[in-house]
């Protein structure tokens, strides 16, 4: 008989701190998005992210965690045996949390579940009906996020069994949010006077503050995903910073070559770097991380140009930054992963294993197709039943007043 698993105090302390860091990312995202909208919609935009902390926390405890990580049902979903966190306690659980409490692993994963639907809100700011988005978020988390998390990270999940690598959420969080955002943009339609009226950011310092706090919190997001205070967490920490720095510089150069290096662009580039390194953080070397950041930034930069040419109103470019950034990182994991960094991972194409790149392609393609179709159908059904967007007069006066009865600035 194997001896019972023992809690490691150092690992537990690190994951507790990481959990708090990841929670901070959601209000950080609120400020990142809030600065980019018009001042009549800033409270609404902040709240679309902030309310997810309350809404998804409750969903996660009631049944979300059980669906995402509970005992496997044919590789597709967890069952409901852990609903209400029944049996999820302060002891280690060998499958997920060998040196930390199972309940802490649940709490850490909850923070990922919170921020993912919050990411989608950047697409639909200025025009989404608040009560409809609340219903959408619960349904999306249950029908999209929880199954996808089980596929990729859950014990018995079919993509995990196939060998797909996603260290901290390139597919589960960023591809899912980015391509769901694309579906939402198509479903909800453009803002009133889009392309004919100025819609400049009202407070770029808010956005830079949000980007800086995201950079800070992302160390918990990625390095915390090692679930231990060890060398792998250190790789993930250094890789996160390296890719982000490279992406910020690459975006600056792209913008400089076109016109001037905007502060908003540099902050956006940094976030793209954070997104792109997320799936790879615990599988690649620091030079691999630098390459990922340097490649992802121009891909997202020109994805925005493509989106503009298509006249698609993805208000804050969630698809270009999170969808394409996450896709770039996930695919480059298939090139640059090396078992010299993480023995539990795999070698990528550049280390002699071409099959890993194909596995990453299958995982990305499956994720994109699944999240796009389900999100689009869900949005259309809710639009028919409840109305997805506010009325034109409500949109003109601004969502702060029409949806919340408040002004950000007197």
RODO-2510 file (C-alpha; in nm, 4 decimals, decimal comma):
residues 410
     n   res          X          Y          Z
     1     x     0,0000     0,0000     0,0000
     2     x     0,1307     0,3438    -0,0933
     3     x     0,1771     0,5886     0,1948
     4     x    -0,0766     0,8739     0,2107
     5     x     0,0186     1,1886     0,0215
     6     x     0,1592     1,4676     0,2369
     7     x     0,0992     1,8399     0,1915
     8     x     0,4116     2,0382     0,1030
     9     x     0,3933     2,3761     0,2814
    10     x     0,6099     2,5538     0,0235
    11     x     0,4069     2,4314    -0,2710
    12     x     0,0844     2,5153    -0,0908
    13     x     0,2004     2,8669    -0,0067
    14     x     0,3042     2,9302    -0,3664
    15     x    -0,0249     2,8093    -0,5135
    16     x    -0,2223     3,0117    -0,2568
    17     x    -0,0331     3,3240    -0,3673
    18     x    -0,0753     3,2286    -0,7337
    19     x    -0,4492     3,1878    -0,6835
    20     x    -0,4688     3,5425    -0,5488
    21     x    -0,2538     3,6691    -0,8379
    22     x    -0,4865     3,5118    -1,0938
    23     x    -0,7911     3,6603    -0,9204
    24     x    -0,6276     4,0038    -0,9516
    25     x    -0,6150     3,9553    -1,3280
    26     x    -0,9913     3,9934    -1,3643
    27     x    -1,0120     4,3490    -1,2195
    28     x    -0,6889     4,4180    -1,4106
    29     x    -0,8666     4,3093    -1,7279
    30     x    -1,1554     4,5383    -1,6325
    31     x    -0,9212     4,8372    -1,6298
    32     x    -0,7441     4,7228    -1,9472
    33     x    -1,0781     4,7133    -2,1278
    34     x    -1,2336     5,0070    -1,9413
    35     x    -0,9762     5,2552    -2,0600
    36     x    -1,0398     5,1710    -2,4241
    37     x    -1,4131     5,2478    -2,4318
    38     x    -1,5945     5,5808    -2,4403
    39     x    -1,6490     5,7405    -2,1007
    40     x    -2,0260     5,6795    -2,1131
    41     x    -1,9616     5,3038    -2,1051
    42     x    -1,6686     5,2672    -1,8652
    43     x    -1,8660     5,1478    -1,5606
    44     x    -2,0537     4,8953    -1,7711
    45     x    -1,7265     4,7660    -1,9134
    46     x    -1,5610     4,7414    -1,5729
    47     x    -1,8619     4,5580    -1,4343
    48     x    -1,8844     4,3019    -1,7154
    49     x    -1,5501     4,1684    -1,5935
    50     x    -1,5956     4,2303    -1,2222
    51     x    -1,9318     4,0544    -1,1949
    52     x    -1,7745     3,7352    -1,3318
    53     x    -1,5901     3,6965    -1,0007
    54     x    -1,9239     3,6576    -0,8252
    55     x    -2,1157     3,4726    -1,0929
    56     x    -1,8613     3,2094    -1,1950
    57     x    -1,7349     3,1542    -0,8401
    58     x    -2,0834     3,0341    -0,7459
    59     x    -2,1203     2,8272    -1,0630
    60     x    -1,7803     2,6657    -1,0032
    61     x    -1,8614     2,5588    -0,6480
    62     x    -2,2102     2,4325    -0,7336
    63     x    -2,1212     2,2216    -1,0363
    64     x    -1,8585     2,3779    -1,2651
    65     x    -1,5558     2,2199    -1,0995
    66     x    -1,7188     1,8788    -1,1036
    67     x    -1,7978     1,9087    -1,4746
    68     x    -1,4458     2,0256    -1,5592
    69     x    -1,2335     1,8028    -1,3350
    70     x    -1,4679     1,5428    -1,1871
    71     x    -1,4552     1,1695    -1,2638
    72     x    -1,4455     1,1222    -1,6397
    73     x    -1,7429     1,0413    -1,8607
    74     x    -1,6114     0,9014    -2,1924
    75     x    -1,3380     1,1640    -2,2231
    76     x    -1,5920     1,4420    -2,2736
    77     x    -1,7013     1,5779    -1,9351
    78     x    -1,6747     1,5192    -1,5640
    79     x    -1,9682     1,3755    -1,3773
    80     x    -2,1512     1,5550    -1,0955
    81     x    -2,0137     1,3524    -0,8064
    82     x    -1,8162     1,6578    -0,6850
    83     x    -2,1111     1,8997    -0,7109
    84     x    -2,1105     2,1409    -0,4199
    85     x    -1,7439     2,0394    -0,3739
    86     x    -1,8529     1,7177    -0,2079
    87     x    -1,5367     1,5224    -0,1294
    88     x    -1,3083     1,8081    -0,2378
    89     x    -1,1216     1,8746     0,0844
    90     x    -0,7960     1,9836     0,2424
    91     x    -0,6090     1,6635     0,1570
    92     x    -0,3956     1,6106    -0,1543
    93     x    -0,5615     1,4330    -0,4459
    94     x    -0,3142     1,2243    -0,6419
    95     x    -0,4508     1,2941    -0,9896
    96     x    -0,4288     1,6746    -0,9714
    97     x    -0,2687     1,7909    -0,6477
    98     x    -0,0061     1,5576    -0,5089
    99     x     0,1536     1,8119    -0,2729
   100     x    -0,1249     2,0677    -0,2187
   101     x    -0,4823     2,0388    -0,0903
   102     x    -0,7395     1,9292    -0,3462
   103     x    -0,9543     2,2255    -0,2424
   104     x    -0,6668     2,4623    -0,3279
   105     x    -0,6339     2,3105    -0,6752
   106     x    -1,0074     2,3701    -0,7173
   107     x    -0,9711     2,7335    -0,6062
   108     x    -0,6754     2,7915    -0,8385
   109     x    -0,8673     2,6535    -1,1356
   110     x    -1,1699     2,8627    -1,0393
   111     x    -0,9740     3,1793    -1,1156
   112     x    -0,9167     3,0590    -1,4723
   113     x    -1,2869     2,9851    -1,5104
   114     x    -1,3665     3,3382    -1,3900
   115     x    -1,1445     3,5324    -1,6273
   116     x    -1,2283     3,3380    -1,9451
   117     x    -1,5846     3,4673    -2,0008
   118     x    -1,4633     3,8094    -1,8839
   119     x    -1,2216     3,8126    -2,1781
   120     x    -1,5129     3,7772    -2,4215
   121     x    -1,6712     4,1017    -2,2975
   122     x    -1,4189     4,3149    -2,4864
   123     x    -1,5949     4,2237    -2,8100
   124     x    -1,9436     4,3357    -2,7091
   125     x    -1,8867     4,6436    -2,4933
   126     x    -2,0946     4,9547    -2,5652
   127     x    -2,4020     4,7559    -2,6711
   128     x    -2,4633     4,4298    -2,4800
   129     x    -2,7651     4,3907    -2,2520
   130     x    -2,6368     4,3154    -1,9014
   131     x    -2,9011     4,0636    -1,7926
   132     x    -2,8637     3,8689    -2,1167
   133     x    -2,4880     3,8547    -2,0752
   134     x    -2,5282     3,7151    -1,7239
   135     x    -2,7368     3,4278    -1,8612
   136     x    -2,4942     3,3844    -2,1514
   137     x    -2,1970     3,3628    -1,9132
   138     x    -2,3506     3,0897    -1,6983
   139     x    -2,4497     2,8868    -2,0040
   140     x    -2,1188     2,9460    -2,1830
   141     x    -1,9160     2,8428    -1,8806
   142     x    -2,1249     2,5272    -1,8430
   143     x    -2,1509     2,4289    -2,2100
   144     x    -1,8160     2,5503    -2,3427
   145     x    -1,5550     2,6161    -2,0746
   146     x    -1,6195     2,3205    -1,8455
   147     x    -1,6201     2,0530    -2,1190
   148     x    -1,3140     2,2055    -2,2875
   149     x    -1,1237     2,2211    -1,9580
   150     x    -1,2052     1,8537    -1,9084
   151     x    -1,0867     1,7626    -2,2586
   152     x    -0,7495     1,9299    -2,2091
   153     x    -0,6770     1,9060    -1,8348
   154     x    -0,9252     1,6630    -1,6810
   155     x    -0,8236     1,3103    -1,5918
   156     x    -0,9373     1,1029    -1,8906
   157     x    -1,0063     1,4039    -2,1142
   158     x    -0,9660     1,3028    -2,4760
   159     x    -0,7273     1,5801    -2,5795
   160     x    -0,5135     1,5203    -2,2725
   161     x    -0,5074     1,1490    -2,3508
   162     x    -0,4044     1,2305    -2,7087
   163     x    -0,1063     1,4257    -2,5746
   164     x    -0,2109     1,7861    -2,6423
   165     x     0,0028     2,0335    -2,4472
   166     x    -0,1513     2,3374    -2,2803
   167     x     0,0432     2,4391    -1,9735
   168     x    -0,1812     2,7198    -1,8460
   169     x    -0,4675     2,7836    -2,0869
   170     x    -0,3714     2,8646    -2,4454
   171     x    -0,6579     2,6559    -2,5774
   172     x    -0,8859     2,6366    -2,2728
   173     x    -0,8754     3,0102    -2,1972
   174     x    -0,7444     3,2165    -2,4869
   175     x    -0,8432     3,0321    -2,8043
   176     x    -1,1786     2,9603    -2,6399
   177     x    -1,2376     3,3237    -2,5447
   178     x    -1,0954     3,4674    -2,8670
   179     x    -1,2943     3,2601    -3,1120
   180     x    -1,6061     3,2814    -2,8961
   181     x    -1,5579     3,6569    -2,9168
   182     x    -1,5498     3,6328    -3,2959
   183     x    -1,8795     3,4438    -3,2892
   184     x    -2,0303     3,7031    -3,0550
   185     x    -1,9180     3,9911    -3,2777
   186     x    -2,0955     3,8306    -3,5718
   187     x    -2,4058     3,7561    -3,3654
   188     x    -2,4494     4,0961    -3,2008
   189     x    -2,3545     4,3211    -3,4934
   190     x    -2,1609     4,6504    -3,4935
   191     x    -2,2063     4,9444    -3,2612
   192     x    -2,4266     5,2300    -3,3743
   193     x    -2,2314     5,4621    -3,6062
   194     x    -1,9398     5,2189    -3,6199
   195     x    -1,6959     5,3414    -3,8880
   196     x    -1,8703     5,6803    -3,9111
   197     x    -1,8330     5,8275    -3,5596
   198     x    -1,5156     5,8625    -3,3470
   199     x    -1,4844     5,5933    -3,0801
   200     x    -1,1496     5,6791    -2,9252
   201     x    -1,0338     5,5349    -2,5922
   202     x    -1,1329     5,7685    -2,3108
   203     x    -0,8519     5,6839    -2,0645
   204     x    -0,5384     5,5127    -2,1973
   205     x    -0,3686     5,5346    -1,8536
   206     x    -0,6408     5,2952    -1,7262
   207     x    -0,5429     5,0546    -2,0021
   208     x    -0,1718     5,0761    -1,9239
   209     x    -0,2497     5,0198    -1,5546
   210     x    -0,4580     4,7167    -1,6468
   211     x    -0,1836     4,5789    -1,8713
   212     x     0,0747     4,6198    -1,5968
   213     x    -0,1451     4,4414    -1,3429
   214     x    -0,2150     4,1656    -1,5959
   215     x     0,1603     4,1212    -1,6454
   216     x     0,2012     4,0948    -1,2669
   217     x    -0,0907     3,8569    -1,2192
   218     x     0,0148     3,6381    -1,5098
   219     x     0,3116     3,5100    -1,3090
   220     x     0,0529     3,3333    -1,0947
   221     x    -0,1392     3,2238    -1,4032
   222     x     0,1616     3,0533    -1,5638
   223     x     0,4163     2,9810    -1,2910
   224     x     0,1382     2,8791    -1,0541
   225     x     0,0310     2,6163    -1,3052
   226     x     0,3396     2,4153    -1,2093
   227     x     0,1468     2,3555    -0,8825
   228     x     0,4785     2,3532    -0,6983
   229     x     0,7524     2,5934    -0,5911
   230     x     1,0170     2,4299    -0,8059
   231     x     1,2336     2,4589    -1,1145
   232     x     0,9405     2,4180    -1,3524
   233     x     0,7621     2,7127    -1,1913
   234     x     1,0812     2,9136    -1,2380
   235     x     1,0952     2,8272    -1,6081
   236     x     0,7315     2,9312    -1,6454
   237     x     0,7988     3,2557    -1,4570
   238     x     1,1020     3,3539    -1,6663
   239     x     0,9377     3,2444    -1,9909
   240     x     0,6313     3,4553    -1,9130
   241     x     0,8366     3,7695    -1,8649
   242     x     1,0604     3,7001    -2,1654
   243     x     0,7794     3,6405    -2,4148
   244     x     0,5881     3,9448    -2,2916
   245     x     0,8882     4,1721    -2,3201
   246     x     0,9641     4,0462    -2,6712
   247     x     0,6039     4,0931    -2,7818
   248     x     0,5835     4,4476    -2,6459
   249     x     0,8982     4,5397    -2,8380
   250     x     0,7838     4,3622    -3,1547
   251     x     0,4459     4,5433    -3,1459
   252     x     0,6257     4,8733    -3,0932
   253     x     0,8386     4,8108    -3,4015
   254     x     0,5360     4,7121    -3,6108
   255     x     0,3550     5,0307    -3,5097
   256     x     0,6652     5,2457    -3,5535
   257     x     0,7158     5,1170    -3,9042
   258     x     0,3603     5,2151    -3,9850
   259     x     0,3286     5,5489    -3,8055
   260     x     0,4199     5,6127    -3,4431
   261     x     0,4739     5,3732    -3,1498
   262     x     0,1538     5,4284    -2,9544
   263     x     0,1446     5,3574    -2,5814
   264     x    -0,1846     5,1728    -2,6292
   265     x    -0,0172     4,9510    -2,8887
   266     x     0,2800     4,8681    -2,6670
   267     x     0,0464     4,7719    -2,3822
   268     x    -0,1588     4,5603    -2,6222
   269     x     0,1561     4,3911    -2,7507
   270     x     0,2544     4,2989    -2,3961
   271     x    -0,0836     4,1341    -2,3391
   272     x    -0,0459     3,9398    -2,6652
   273     x     0,2887     3,8120    -2,5399
   274     x     0,1270     3,7000    -2,2149
   275     x    -0,1438     3,5208    -2,4093
   276     x     0,0953     3,3496    -2,6496
   277     x     0,3321     3,2111    -2,3870
   278     x     0,0494     3,0701    -2,1737
   279     x     0,0258     2,7267    -2,3420
   280     x     0,4041     2,6964    -2,3708
   281     x     0,5281     2,8452    -2,0436
   282     x     0,6247     2,5166    -1,8805
   283     x     0,7439     2,3403    -2,1945
   284     x     0,9928     2,5716    -2,3706
   285     x     1,3275     2,7377    -2,3018
   286     x     1,3597     3,1141    -2,2456
   287     x     1,4858     3,1577    -2,6031
   288     x     1,1853     2,9645    -2,7252
   289     x     0,9658     3,1980    -2,5207
   290     x     1,1328     3,5004    -2,6778
   291     x     1,0624     3,3622    -3,0238
   292     x     0,6981     3,2971    -2,9357
   293     x     0,6493     3,6564    -2,8175
   294     x     0,8306     3,8016    -3,1175
   295     x     0,6165     3,6011    -3,3621
   296     x     0,2816     3,6383    -3,1886
   297     x     0,2858     4,0194    -3,1732
   298     x     0,3008     4,0851    -3,5497
   299     x     0,0460     3,8081    -3,6147
   300     x    -0,2019     3,9776    -3,3812
   301     x    -0,1053     4,3231    -3,5114
   302     x    -0,1936     4,2283    -3,8693
   303     x    -0,4984     4,0279    -3,7568
   304     x    -0,6362     4,3609    -3,6340
   305     x    -0,5729     4,5077    -3,9778
   306     x    -0,7575     4,2175    -4,1358
   307     x    -1,0477     4,2633    -3,8970
   308     x    -1,0634     4,6332    -3,9853
   309     x    -1,0659     4,5573    -4,3575
   310     x    -1,3535     4,3153    -4,3013
   311     x    -1,5391     4,5950    -4,1136
   312     x    -1,6092     4,3567    -3,8272
   313     x    -1,6794     4,5307    -3,4965
   314     x    -1,4833     4,3270    -3,2440
   315     x    -1,4693     4,6333    -3,0231
   316     x    -1,1472     4,5713    -2,8297
   317     x    -0,9941     4,3107    -3,0625
   318     x    -1,0398     4,0048    -2,8458
   319     x    -1,0189     3,7697    -3,1453
   320     x    -0,6962     3,9203    -3,2782
   321     x    -0,5228     3,9386    -2,9410
   322     x    -0,6511     3,6369    -2,7496
   323     x    -0,7728     3,4106    -3,0281
   324     x    -0,4796     3,4547    -3,2635
   325     x    -0,2262     3,5044    -2,9844
   326     x    -0,3402     3,1855    -2,8134
   327     x    -0,3428     2,9970    -3,1439
   328     x     0,0111     3,1120    -3,2225
   329     x     0,1371     3,0037    -2,8829
   330     x    -0,0376     2,6674    -2,8924
   331     x     0,0977     2,5838    -3,2371
   332     x     0,4487     2,7033    -3,1530
   333     x     0,4395     2,4781    -2,8475
   334     x     0,4281     2,1968    -3,1019
   335     x     0,7507     2,3331    -3,2494
   336     x     0,9485     2,4395    -2,9443
   337     x     0,8471     2,2127    -2,6541
   338     x     1,1362     2,0185    -2,5070
   339     x     1,1494     1,7484    -2,2422
   340     x     1,4704     1,9059    -2,1136
   341     x     1,2440     2,1709    -1,9561
   342     x     0,9562     1,9437    -1,8561
   343     x     1,0000     1,5690    -1,8570
   344     x     0,6227     1,5277    -1,8237
   345     x     0,5689     1,7189    -2,1485
   346     x     0,6950     1,6234    -2,4936
   347     x     0,9492     1,7225    -2,7549
   348     x     0,8221     1,9371    -3,0401
   349     x     0,9086     1,9396    -3,4088
   350     x     1,2341     2,1316    -3,3575
   351     x     1,3439     1,8619    -3,1124
   352     x     1,2684     1,5728    -3,3444
   353     x     0,9010     1,5003    -3,2765
   354     x     0,6833     1,6140    -3,5680
   355     x     0,3834     1,4268    -3,4251
   356     x     0,3512     1,6821    -3,1452
   357     x     0,2857     1,9618    -3,3932
   358     x     0,0059     1,7570    -3,5501
   359     x    -0,1429     1,6938    -3,2055
   360     x    -0,1401     2,0674    -3,1365
   361     x    -0,3070     2,1375    -3,4720
   362     x    -0,5852     1,8884    -3,3961
   363     x    -0,6379     2,0360    -3,0485
   364     x    -0,6518     2,3925    -3,1831
   365     x    -0,8826     2,3097    -3,4732
   366     x    -1,1187     2,1147    -3,2494
   367     x    -1,1264     2,3931    -2,9920
   368     x    -1,1958     2,6617    -3,2524
   369     x    -1,4768     2,4688    -3,4172
   370     x    -1,6411     2,3697    -3,0901
   371     x    -1,6345     2,7102    -2,9201
   372     x    -1,7343     2,9064    -3,2304
   373     x    -2,0386     2,6960    -3,3151
   374     x    -2,1704     2,6633    -2,9602
   375     x    -2,1167     3,0321    -2,8843
   376     x    -2,2851     3,1523    -3,2036
   377     x    -2,5885     2,9279    -3,1500
   378     x    -2,6105     3,0269    -2,7848
   379     x    -2,5927     3,3976    -2,8700
   380     x    -2,8618     3,3689    -3,1356
   381     x    -3,0957     3,1751    -2,9074
   382     x    -3,0558     3,4287    -2,6268
   383     x    -3,1018     3,7137    -2,8730
   384     x    -3,4338     3,5639    -2,9798
   385     x    -3,5479     3,4982    -2,6231
   386     x    -3,4129     3,7975    -2,4306
   387     x    -3,2475     4,0412    -2,6697
   388     x    -2,8697     4,0430    -2,6863
   389     x    -2,8178     4,4159    -2,7225
   390     x    -2,9681     4,7316    -2,5793
   391     x    -3,1981     4,9590    -2,7798
   392     x    -3,0552     5,2381    -2,9935
   393     x    -3,1600     5,5140    -2,7484
   394     x    -2,9997     5,3178    -2,4628
   395     x    -2,6835     5,2752    -2,6666
   396     x    -2,6729     5,6471    -2,7463
   397     x    -2,7062     5,7567    -2,3847
   398     x    -2,4482     5,4997    -2,2780
   399     x    -2,4705     5,1753    -2,0832
   400     x    -2,3514     5,3301    -1,7582
   401     x    -2,6773     5,5222    -1,7318
   402     x    -2,9133     5,2986    -1,9256
   403     x    -2,8063     4,9667    -1,7666
   404     x    -2,6751     5,0733    -1,4233
   405     x    -2,8156     5,4214    -1,3527
   406     x    -2,4716     5,5631    -1,2742
   407     x    -2,2040     5,7892    -1,4229
   408     x    -1,8334     5,7179    -1,3899
   409     x    -1,7535     6,0887    -1,3853
   410     x    -1,9711     6,3650    -1,2457
***
